[in-house]
Amino acid sequence: MEVSATTVSGLVAALGIGLLIGVERERRKGHGSLRSAAGVRTHALLSLSGALALLLDPRLLVVAAVAVGALAVVSYTRTDSADPGVTGEVTMLVSLLLGAVAVENAALASGVGVIVAVLLHTKRPLHRFSRDYLTQTELGDLLLLAAAILVIWPLLPDRALDPWGVLNPASLWRFVVLVMAVGAAGHVALRVVGARWGLPLAGFFSGFASSTAAVAGFGQRARATPEIRSPAAAAALLANLASHLLFVVVVGAGSAALLRSVGWALAANCVVLLAASIVGIWRAPDETEPLPGQPTARAFRLSWALTFGAAIAVVLLLSAWLQQVFGDSGALVTAGIAALAELHASAASISQLAASGDISLENARWGIVALLVASGVVKAVVAFTSGGRRYGLRVTSGVLGGALAAGLVVSAMPL
């Protein structure tokens, strides 16, 4: 058998993986007659055995796996009364297999080995998280998100299915997953920091779910308690900032070229929203009423995410048809009308049309500005209706001021 540099590096990686996992296991072996069977030396030898077995004859790897399985059964039978878990026994087989993988792909095996060691080391935090912090509803949402990413997404066709070439199921599902993932991230952050850190912080996280609902909710609080009008307006503006950050991600996911073209404009919009919210926080009294209640139980709303994807599909089809009949102006008018109800779906449709070349990049840039204006008008109406004149003026100055800043940047920075 010829010994090459790749072979040597594979053996070294196998040894390192076994030592890394073995050190972690050694610290958990315990003492006395019921201590675990495999420690640092055993795992190092198991990993090397897997590498050598694959080098000599792949059939030896099967024999080695059967032998390790038998040893694991004996080990479990000896210690099951004191420790019914099988993590130590399963790790023995993992060390063997990672050693074999290291011969073929040392980098992959090393990376997986580190992940295995981290999982073993974080036993108590993982147990505490799953038992004490993660609710049954949140676990269901997590499994739903995992199924959406790992099961449904790979099965969807990655090609256009309509006559205009704009309806790609895989691309549409990407936006659905994006909305679910961002909502889950906001929910986790809210759970970690707590809802009682104040209206602005809660407002920012609620914006990932629905900034329009946040504007209405904080407006109702401002109307009921005028003393908290400033932080309530700041919370509404931060909710819009969170929504517009998602807006930036959606535009970039649909068309990187469009995002590069309007990046500074979108940044100006976000800066205005942030500045307006800081003014509201600065004007707030030293002691404000804490936000009652707990975070929402659901990490995201699947119905909302699916509606979002369906809205994108409808807008894409309608825009493509109008664009074929009336040109670019027809597609932009459709997206602008849709933005009155759903900003992100309209942003996704414009970015998708720009990426496919169905509308020009210049028209797409002004389409993005039009979406911000349309969304700002809706938020202004909601703010005045829910929170009164002073609350409405503060929210309107932020959302429409940001849209105006974006328009000025686009006009000052032509293609």
Secondary structure, DSSP 8 states (H G I E B T S, - for coil): ----HHHHHHHHHHHHHHHHHHHHHHTTS-SSTTS-S--HHHHHHHHHHHHHHHHH-HHHHHHHHHHHHHHHHHHHHHHTTT----HHHHHHHHHHHHHHHHHH-HHHHHHHHHHHHHHHHTHHHHHHIIIII--HHHHHHHHHHHHIIIIIHHHS--S--STTS---HHHHHHHHHHHHHHHHHHHHHHHHH-GGG-HHHHHHHHTTT-HHHHHHHHHHHHHH-GGGHHHHHHHHHHHHHHHHHHHHHHHHHH-HHHHHHHHHHHHHHHHHHHHHHHHHHHHS-SS-----S---S-S--HHHHHHHHHHHHHHHHHHHHHHHHH-HHHHHHHHHHHHTT-HHHHHHHHHHHHHHTSS-HHHHHHHHHHHHHHHHHHHHHHHHHHHHHHHHHHHHHHHHHHHHHHHHHHHHS--
